[in-house]
Amino acid sequence: MEARSAQKSRAEKLRENAGTALSVAASERFGKSGRAMMAA
């Protein structure tokens, strides 16, 4: 039972980290520097 709980925790942590990475990438893309690169 502990192994299953540990796997679930790892999967949840990976999902959270992936969501954070996506939000950072989106903010970079639509931020001031991202807009400047798109305009170039």
C-alpha positions, 0 to 999 in steps of 0.5 A, spaced: 500 500 500 505 504 501 508 503 494 502 505 491 501 511 495 509 513 493 507 512 486 501 516 486 505 522 490 510 522 484 505 522 479 502 528 482 509 531 483 511 530 476 504 533 474 505 539 478 512 540 475 509 540 468 504 545 469 509 550 472 513 549 466 508 550 462 505 556 465 512 559 465 513 558 458 507 561 457 508 567 461 515 568 457 512 567 450 507 573 452 511 577 456 515 583 454 521 579 452 517 574 448 513 579 444 519 583 442 522 576 439 515 575 436 516 582 433 523 581 430 
